[in-house]
Amino acid sequence: ILSLEPLEALRNIPYANKKTKVITDINPIIPFTLNKNREKFPNLIDIFKEIQNNAILYKIDALAIAKNSGSTISKNFVLLGALSAIDILPFDSKILLDIILDNTYPLYEDINKKAFLGGMKIMKNIRDG
């Protein structure tokens, strides 16, 4: 499960098992409906515990890596880079990066590449301990 934010990952836990790998950004995206209805966002520690009870959880600060890469909207490429680093895809990470760059507007190629590689690096650090 690849998730842009923790609650999204939790919503998909019913489709997981103990061997499922979940990669999520640690930064929540607060739905506007919570603010509108004055509801509280669930506790992040509780969200992470529930995911860990049902799957293998990898938490990364994808937003910080994206900012460091030059644009917060490259967060999805950070997560794809992280996904490519846990060796579950049936192809090499370079293929995924090449496809991303082939379909990226030239102005954003460097940002997206840096984001992807940043996601790979952090996941390799987490994985290798």
Secondary structure in CASP SS format (residue, H / E / C, confidence):
PFRMAT SS
TARGET T0000
AUTHOR 0000-0000-0000
METHOD secondary structure of the structure
MODEL  1
I C 1.00
L E 1.00
S E 1.00
L C 1.00
E C 1.00
P H 1.00
L H 1.00
E H 1.00
A H 1.00
L H 1.00
R H 1.00
N C 1.00
I H 1.00
P H 1.00
Y H 1.00
A C 1.00
N C 1.00
K C 1.00
K C 1.00
T C 1.00
K E 1.00
V E 1.00
I E 1.00
T E 1.00
D E 1.00
I C 1.00
N C 1.00
P C 1.00
I C 1.00
I C 1.00
P C 1.00
F H 1.00
T H 1.00
L H 1.00
N H 1.00
K H 1.00
N C 1.00
R C 1.00
E C 1.00
K C 1.00
F C 1.00
P C 1.00
N C 1.00
L H 1.00
I H 1.00
D H 1.00
I H 1.00
F H 1.00
K H 1.00
E H 1.00
I H 1.00
Q H 1.00
N H 1.00
N H 1.00
A C 1.00
I E 1.00
L E 1.00
Y E 1.00
K E 1.00
I E 1.00
D C 1.00
A H 1.00
L H 1.00
A H 1.00
I H 1.00
A H 1.00
K H 1.00
N H 1.00
S H 1.00
G C 1.00
S C 1.00
T H 1.00
I H 1.00
S H 1.00
K H 1.00
N H 1.00
F H 1.00
V H 1.00
L H 1.00
L H 1.00
G H 1.00
A H 1.00
L H 1.00
S H 1.00
A C 1.00
I C 1.00
D C 1.00
I C 1.00
L C 1.00
P C 1.00
F C 1.00
D C 1.00
S H 1.00
K H 1.00
I H 1.00
L H 1.00
L H 1.00
D H 1.00
I H 1.00
I H 1.00
L H 1.00
D H 1.00
N C 1.00
T C 1.00
Y C 1.00
P H 1.00
L H 1.00
Y H 1.00
E H 1.00
D H 1.00
I H 1.00
N H 1.00
K H 1.00
K H 1.00
A H 1.00
F H 1.00
L H 1.00
G H 1.00
G H 1.00
M H 1.00
K H 1.00
I H 1.00
M H 1.00
K H 1.00
N H 1.00
I H 1.00
R H 1.00
D H 1.00
G C 1.00
END
